[in-house]
Amino acid sequence: MSEKRPHLIQSVERALKILDCFDPLNTQLSLSEISEKVGLNISTVHGILNTLFTYSYIDRNPDNGKYRLGLKFLFKANLVSDNLDLKEIGHPFIKALTEKYQETTNLCFYQNGEIYCVDTVWSPLSYLIVSSKVGYGLPIHATASGKLILANLSQEELEKNLRDYNFAKLTKTTITDKQQLLDMLDTIRKQGFSTEEEEVEFGAYSVAAPIKNHKGRVFATVSISGPVARIKENEAQIREDLIETSKAISREFGWTCLDDLDTK
């Protein structure tokens, strides 16, 4: 027996379809454009828009008369994003990566100049990455996740983080020169991922990809760590899977990738 379709309130459904017309490619729409998109007559659409406008879910641009999403959505979005749990959402994803590659995977969270590992799925091959321990603060200048966060900060935030920063030399390959680090951050921005080769621990190699929130801001990372030889052997595929995983987790936090939109 087929599952019974739930009873829908037509007026609410119409209002939601109107709201769904707005996306990163259509931030402002005229009354006629909305009417055409939802397949409703102009008077009906106008009435729904007026109701949404009254409750601040829709705004109207005084310069061109077009409609746009209202400020109420900003408030509601913050309520949702503040209650989303990175570990709860991300754990199934990093578990799948560990099962596929048999390497340690991590979720790291950035806040107020610090980056911490909040969840780890350990490799069954018994290779301990000390910097992957949950709750440990990570050296932001040396880890793949730390450098990725730095690369995505605003210029003002970056300068604040590196002002009087202690570039501790953890291994012989740790970057301790500020300009050298800045040059590396430029490369990371362009390629969209970060790597770390024995900069924190001898013999360890990591690859990290960014996790974004609903505003497109990088606030966390997903990474894979393991012995240099093993990671490098599959690095191209690992990198590809990490980037796809980071996009999937980001979508759970409300981030919309333009590549995902149907622009036909």
PEVENMO-V29696 format. One line per field, one symbol per residue. ss: DSSP state (A for helix, B for strand, O for the rest). phi: phi as a letter, one per 30 degrees, with the letter a starting at -180 (. if undefined). psi: psi as a letter, one per 40 degrees, with the letter a starting at -180 (. if undefined). Layout:
BEGIN
ss: ???
phi: ???
psi: ???
END
This chain:
BEGIN
ss: OOOOOOOOOAAAAAAAAAAOOOBOOBOOBOAAAAAAAAOOOAAAAAAAAAAAAAOOOBBBOOOOOOBBBOOAAAAAAAAAAAAOOAAAAAAAAAAAAAAAAOOBBBBBBBBOOBBBBBBBBOOOOOOOOAAAOOOOBOOOOOOAAAAAAAAOOOAAAAAAAAOOOOOOOOOOOOOOOAAAAAAAAAAAAAAOBBBBBOOOOOOBBBBBBBBBOOOOOBBBBBBBBBBAAAAAAOAAAAAAAAAAAAAAAAAAOOOOOAAAOOOO
phi: .ddddddcdeddddddddddddaecbdbbdedddeddcibddddddddddddddcidbbbdddbidcbdddeddddddddddcdceddddeeddddddddcibdbbcbbcahibbbdcabcdddchcdcedcddjddcdddcdddddddedcddeddddddcdidcdddcbdcddccdddddddddddedciabbbchdcbdicbbbbbdcccdciddbabbbbbldedddddcddddddddddddddddddcjdcdeddddcd
psi: hihhhihihddddddddddedhadegdhiidddddddefiidddddddddddddeeeiihhedeeiiiiiddddddddddddehhdddddddddddddddefihiihihhhfeihiheihhiheefhhhdeehhehhihdediddddddddeiidddddddehfihghhdaeehhehdddddddddddddeeiiihhfddhheihihiiihiaeeehheiihihiaiddddddfddddddddddddddddddeehhhddeihe.
END
